[in-house]
């Protein structure tokens, strides 16, 4: 696993870290199975696992209209095709998790299951030795139980069981699902264990280094990760440039100790250039000010008209803060998150790709309130911060 990447679990409504000494801003996140959509899927030979599994998971999703990012992990090869463990994390089921990550200032690089990490940690304890015996694992945690039917070293069924559910009924469904994927066979043992979170996180850390392991990270979380990594690279580049500039200044002011004559001459030239630079800078500032206040595209009414034209249906604006020099900050409510992202993209396109009105459009975290409305805020600036 990459250095600086933490391993976390969201358990009991809070984040819990693996004590590995890593303190970076990126993290592998393990979640209770009850927060995820998980299904064993048989993928015919030659078919794409994600394309096969996506409609199956959407059919059982409590948010059928929300797009999901499906990940598949192959657990067994059969003559009929591959048996994969398919999983996805609906964003609407993870709003409290996203809030906890934002508060901790962490970006997720991978989403796994606590249960799968726990199985790795219990490998020897539950007697998985490479045989083909069928065993039922009952894994208990503060977020409910997980039923896993293991045929040898591979799961044939995995199911989250909510507190208060009929355990006998859920066990029957798990065994029937195992028969569908790997045929009938006697149940050799039933093993119950409490999930040790530290051991489960250690198992998740091991799985992170394995090619083809599950990663159910939502697309929007992946976009946030890529943006954060870009900013980190940018800051590092600026730091290197600053170091080179300081080195150049050191050479410039160190050499005159030996070359006194050249130093005096350089200082004279520097003073002359400084005066010329100050005059030019003052002129540019005046020209820029005149252009800003003569640019009707940045007027309050024109800006309001342009924003209203691209605002999707279902969005209501609750706050409008306009600045002729800086830009626009708006807050509002939406029936769904998709309309908010569409609104943001439309604001970026105002004025065209070659001369956009807003050089930067940033969106804060989308919240929710009673009635199904989603609160949002958008910061639209005429210039980028470094300009």
N, C-alpha and C positions, 0 to 999 in steps of 0.2 A: 504494500500500500504506500502511496506517495507520502513523503515526509510532510508534516504540517497538517495532515487531514485527520480530524477527530472522528471518533466513532460514538454515536449517540443513540439512545432509545427514547421514544416518547411513551412513557408508561405512567399510568395513574394520573394523567393530565399534566405531566411535567417532563422536562428534558432531563435525562440522566446520562452522564458521560462515562466512557471506559477510561479508567485511570492509566493512560498510556504515556502521559507527559506531553502529548501534542497540544499546542495552543493556537493553531492556525485558524483562519476564517472559513475554511472549507470543512465539510463534515459528511460522513456516511450516516444515514438515518435509518434506524430499524424501527418498524411500527408494529403495533398489535395487528393480528390478522383480521380483526373485526373492523379495522379502518380501511381495509383494502378489498378490492374485488379479486378473488382467487378462484381458479377453476382448472381441473385437469382436462386437457384437450387432446384428442387424437388427431394428428395432422397427417393427411394422406401423403404418400411419397410424391415428391416434386412440388408440393404446395408450400406457400409461404406461411410460416407459423403465425406471424402477427396478423396477416389478412384473414387467416382461418379463425383465430381466437377473438378478434375484435368484436364481431357481431354477437358472439356467444356471451362475452362479458357485458356488452351494452344491454343485452336482453335481461340481465339480472341486476343492472345498476339501478339504484334508487333515483338517479339523475339521468334519465334517458336522453334528454336533449343536450347534455354536456359532452363535448368531445373528450375522449380518454386516450392516453398514451399507453399502449399495451406492451409488456415485455414478456418474453418466453424463455424458459429454461428447460432444456431437454433432460428428461429423467430416464427414458428407456427407449430403445429401438425395437420395433416389432415388425413382423412380416407385413402388417397392414399399414405401417407408417411409424411416425415418431409420437411418443406420448410426451407432452410438454406440460409444465406448470406455468400457466398464464396468469399474469397479475397486472393490475392497474390501480392507481390512486386517484379517485375523483377529487378535483380541487375543492368542490363544495363540501366534501367530507373532511377537509383538512384545514379549514380556516383558522381554528385555534392553534393548530400545529404551526402554520405559517406565521402567526402572530408571535408565538414563542421563539421561533427562529429569528424573526426580525429583532425582537428584544435582545436576544443573545448575539446579534450581529453576525449570524452564520449563514453561509450559502451551502446548499446541499448538492453534492456531486453524485449521490447514488441513494436509492431507496430500496431497502430490503425488508424482510420479515423477521421479527424477533423469534418466532417459532422455528424458522429454518436455522437460525443461528443456535437456538437451544438444542435442536436435534444434533448439530455438529458437536456441541459440548457434551452431550449425553451418549455419544457414539459407543464408547466402551461400556458405560454403565448399563445401557439397555440391551447389550449383548448382540449388537449388529456385527456379524462376523463374515459377511459375504455369502451366507447361505440364502435359501429361498423361502424360509419360514415367514408366515404372515403374522405380524404383530400389530396390536392396536396401542398407540401411544396417546395418553390423555395428559396434556400439558396445561397446567393451571397457572394463572397470573391475575394481577389486580384488574385486568381488562377483560376477563372471561377465560373460558377454556378453549383449547384447540384439540381436535381429534385428527390424528394422522395414522393412516393404515400404511405400514411399511411392508413391502415384499422384498425381503433381502435388504439391499442397501438403497432401494429406490421407493419413493412414496407412490402409492396407487390411488390415494384419496387424502385430501386435506380440507378441513372444515372448521370455521370458527363457530363457537357455541356461546350465545349470550347468557348472562346470568338469569336463572329462572326458567331456561328452556328445558324441554323434555329430553334428558340425556339418553334415555333408551331409544327414543325415536331418532335422534341425531346419529347415534351409533349405528343403527340399522341402515340409515341412508349412506353412511360412510362405507360400511361393508359392502353394500350393493354397488356403490360406485367403484370400489376396488375390484369387484368381480367383473364389471363392465370393461375395465382397462387391462386386467391381467388374469382373468379367468377365476373360477371358483377354487378355493382351497381352504383347509381347516385353519381356524385361528389358533396359533400356537401359544400366544400369551397376550395378556392385557397389562400394560405398564402405566402407572400413574406417577407423575412427577410435578413438583412445583418448579416453575421456570426461575432459575438463578440468572438475574439480569446481567451480572458481570460476565458469567460464563457464556451467556447468549451473545453478548457484544463481542467477546473474543472470537466466537464462531463466525459472526458477521464479518469481522475484520479478516479472517481467513478466506471467507467466500469472496471478499472484494478483490483478491488477487487472482481469482480463477476466471479463465476465459469462458464466456457464455453464462455466467451467473446472472440472476435476476436483477433488474434495475427498473423499478416502476416509477421513476421520477416524472412528474407532470411537465408538459412542454413549457409552461410559463415559468416554472422553477428553473428549467434549463436555460431559458433566455436570461433570467436574472443572473445566473452563474456566469454565462458568457460575458455579460455586460460588466460584471465585477472583475473578471479576469482581464478584460480589455483595459479597464481603468488602472488596474495594478501594473500592467505592462507600461501604460502611459506614464504613470508616476515614476516607475523605475527608469524609463528613458529620459525623463526630465532630470532625474537625479544624476544620471550619468552625464548628461549635457552640462548640468551645473558643475559637476566635478571637473569636467574638461575645461570649462570656462575659468574656474578657480585656478586650475593648473596653468592655463595660458596667462592669467593675470599674475601668477607667481613668477613666471618666466619674464613677463614684461617688466615687472618692478624689481626683479632680482638682477637681471642683466645690467641695468644702469649703474649698479655698484662698481662694475668693471669698466663700463663704457659711459663715463660721466658726460662726455660731449653729446653723445647720441641721446642720453636721457633728457638733457635740457631741450634739445631740439624736439623730441617727442612730446614733452610737456607743452611746449609752445603750440605745436600742431593740435594737441588735444584740446587746449583752451579755445583755439579758433573753431575747431569742429563742434565743441560743446555749445558755443554761441549760435553757430549756424543751425545745429540740431534743435536748440530751444526755439529758435525763430520758426523753423519748419514745423515743429510739433505744435506750436501755438496756432499757426495758420491752418494746419490739418484739423485741429480741434474745432476751430471756428467753422470751417467748411462742413465738417461732419454735423455740427449743430444745426446749420442752415438746412442741410439736406434732410435731417431728421424731421424738422418741423414743416418742411415743404413737401414731404412724402405723404400723400393722401392715403396710400395703402396702409399706413400705420395710424390713421385717424381713428378715433373712438367709434364713430358711426360705421365706417367702412369695415373695421375689425368685427364689429357686432354682426354686420350683414354677412361677412364671409364665414364666421363661425356658425351662424344660424343656418346657412345653406348646407353645411356638411353635417349638421347634428342629426343623428339617427332618431327614428321614432322610439318612444319609450324612455327618453332621457329628459329630465327636468333639471334646469340650472337653479341653484339656490344661492350662489354667491358669484359676483363679477367684480374683479379688481383689475382695473386697466391703468397702465403707465405708458405714456408716450415714449419714454426713454428705454424702459426695460421690456415691457410686453404685457402679458395677460395671465392672471391666475383665476381659475374658475373652479367652483365646487358644484356638485350636483348629485342627483339620485338616478338610478337606472333600474329597469325591471330585471335585467340580466347583465352578467359580466361581459358577454360577447359584444353587446352594444357599446360598452365603455372602450374596449380595445379598438372597435371599429371607429369610434369617435376620435380616439387618439391618433390612429393612422391617418384619418381624413385631415386632421389639423396639420400634420406634417406635410401633407401634399398641397396645402393652400399656397398658391403662387407658382406652383410647378417645381420640377426637380432642379432647374438651373438657377432659379431665384426665389426660393421659398420665403414666405413672410416670416415664419417662425423657424429659426435655425435649430432650436432645441425645444422639444416637447417631452416633458417628464411627467410620469404619473405616480402618485403616491399609492399607498396600499389601499386596495378596495375593501371596504368594510361592509357590514350588513346590519339591518335593523328589522324590527317587526314589520310584517306586511310583505316580506320578500324583496324589499328595496335594497339596492347596493349603493352605499355612499362612495364617492370618489372625489379626487381633486387632481387637476392638471395644471402644470406650470409651463407656460408657453413664453419663451424668451426670443427676442429679436437677434441677439448675439450669443455665442457660446461664452462660457465663463472666462476662459483664458484670453478672449479678445477684449 
